[in-house]
Amino acid sequence: MKRIKGLILSGGESRRMGKDKGLLSYKGKIWSEFAYQRLTDFFSEVYISINSSQLNSYLNFFPKHTLIQDSLNLKGPLTGLLSAHLRFPDSDFFVSPVDLLKMDSKMVETLLQLHPIELPFFIYRHTNGWLESLFGIYSQRGLSMINQDQNDKKRSNYSLQPYLRQWSDFFPLISPEQEKFFFNCNTDQDLNYL
């Protein structure tokens, strides 16, 4: 079985927050450190996806080899996912956004225990049907399929939802009690709910 690598998505523009969310402080650490440490409980290799403008700031907190700079001219989280895939083309990734500060580690553990390895993606589903596309397992095969589709079709839509729905058919349901773990901070006002 392939060893899964952890990947923190921290390369977004943080437009609604107005500042780099990965560098904000929470419980005595910056958000990216908090997310990084959560995944190191499960994975021996954890990486942080960043854009090129973030490199110097993140080098103050992380060794350079743990940082994966965006290497594609795409938009959204797909940029970080495929940049990680291009750096480690034979690896599966457990992906987490930097801003899920209330996430319980048991949610990671559950996905790892239930993961049917034949599925290209394994992520949670909300009761309304929305897929929690930035928290879960992306297999090497799944990332290769997305990368090939992007190359073939030169899509202008960078949403992960269509890929996930097209190529996977089993998504564990998030219970009402677990919804709080998927609260992501996008604005200054959201900080009041931490």
ABEGO torsion letter per residue (X at the ends): XBBBBBBBBAABAGAAAGBBAAABBBGGBBAAAAAAAAAAAABABBBBBBBAAAAAAAAAABBAAABBBBABBBBEAAAAAAAAAAABAABBBBBBBAABAABBAAAAAAAAAABBAABABBBBBBAAGBBBAABEBBBAAAAAAAAAAAAAAGBABABAAAAAAAABABBBBBBAAAAAAABBBABAAAAAAX
